[in-house]
Amino acid sequence: MLAKPNRLTRGSDYKATVRRGSRCAGAHTITYVGSSAEVSTDAPRFGFIVSRQVGSAVTRNTIRRRLKAVCAEALPSIRGGASIVIRALPSAATIDYATLRADVVRCLERKASA
């Protein structure tokens, strides 16, 4: 579980990150990484977009929990002040955790590493 300081909570934060952030497309996810205008000692913040196209509510929540677990694990290697939004594609519903993890970690290492 990600702590409150590590979560994007406002729609405007999601929108700004998706529109102005750099994009990294994987096979099953799209990762947007934006920089905060505030001090870089702030905690990195994560947001997740899992639409109905991914599947039923049970499937969407499973994917969201998996994404949160991957991000919590990668948290120490992310630079401060980064805003990260991860959008799950419909193919994310059919893959295992290891594949999803590899897809997300590859993009986080390319775009958001410290």
C-alpha positions in Angstrom: 0.0 0.0 0.0 1.3 3.4 -0.9 1.2 6.0 1.9 -0.8 9.2 1.5 2.2 11.4 0.5 2.9 8.9 -2.4 -0.5 9.2 -4.0 -2.0 11.5 -6.6 -5.4 12.4 -5.4 -6.7 15.3 -7.5 -7.9 15.1 -11.0 -5.9 18.2 -12.0 -2.7 16.4 -10.9 -3.6 13.4 -13.1 -4.4 15.6 -16.0 -1.2 17.7 -15.7 1.0 14.6 -15.5 -0.7 12.9 -18.5 -0.6 16.0 -20.7 2.9 17.4 -19.8 4.7 14.3 -18.6 7.0 12.2 -20.7 5.4 8.9 -21.9 6.7 5.4 -21.9 4.6 2.7 -23.6 4.9 -0.9 -22.6 3.1 -3.9 -23.9 0.5 -3.8 -21.1 0.8 -0.3 -19.6 1.5 3.3 -20.5 3.5 5.3 -17.9 3.5 9.1 -17.8 6.2 10.8 -15.7 6.0 14.4 -14.8 8.1 16.6 -12.6 6.7 18.6 -9.7 7.3 22.3 -9.8 8.0 22.1 -6.1 11.2 21.1 -4.3 12.7 17.8 -5.5 12.9 16.5 -1.9 9.1 15.9 -2.1 8.0 12.3 -2.2 7.3 10.8 -5.6 3.5 10.4 -6.2 1.7 7.7 -8.1 -1.7 7.5 -9.7 -3.4 4.6 -11.6 -5.9 4.6 -14.4 -7.7 1.3 -14.9 -10.7 1.7 -17.2 -13.7 -0.6 -17.7 -12.1 -1.9 -20.9 -9.7 -3.8 -18.7 -12.5 -6.0 -17.3 -14.9 -6.4 -14.5 -14.6 -4.5 -11.2 -12.8 -7.5 -9.6 -10.3 -7.6 -12.4 -9.7 -3.8 -12.4 -9.1 -3.8 -8.6 -6.7 -6.8 -8.9 -4.7 -4.9 -11.6 -4.7 -1.7 -9.5 -3.5 -3.6 -6.4 -0.7 -5.2 -8.5 0.4 -1.9 -9.8 0.4 -0.4 -6.3 2.6 -3.3 -5.1 5.1 -2.8 -8.0 5.3 0.9 -7.3 5.7 0.5 -3.5 8.6 -1.9 -4.3 10.2 0.6 -6.7 9.6 3.6 -4.5 13.2 3.9 -3.2 14.7 4.2 -6.7 12.3 6.9 -7.9 13.6 10.5 -7.9 11.9 13.0 -5.5 9.2 15.2 -6.8 8.1 12.9 -9.7 4.5 12.5 -10.5 3.8 9.2 -12.2 0.5 8.0 -13.7 0.2 4.4 -14.9 -2.6 3.5 -17.3 -3.4 -0.2 -17.6 -4.2 -1.5 -21.1 -6.9 -4.2 -21.6 -4.1 -6.8 -22.1 -3.0 -6.3 -18.5 -6.0 -8.4 -17.4 -4.6 -11.6 -18.9 -1.0 -11.5 -17.8 0.7 -12.7 -14.6 2.3 -10.4 -11.9 5.9 -11.0 -13.0 5.1 -9.8 -16.6 3.2 -6.8 -15.3 6.1 -5.9 -12.9 8.7 -6.2 -15.7 6.6 -3.9 -17.9 6.2 -1.2 -15.3 9.8 -1.4 -13.9 11.3 -1.0 -17.3 9.4 2.3 -17.9 10.1 3.5 -14.3 13.9 2.9 -14.8 13.9 4.7 -18.1 11.9 7.8 -17.0 11.8 8.2 -13.3 15.0 6.8 -11.8 17.0 8.9 -9.3 
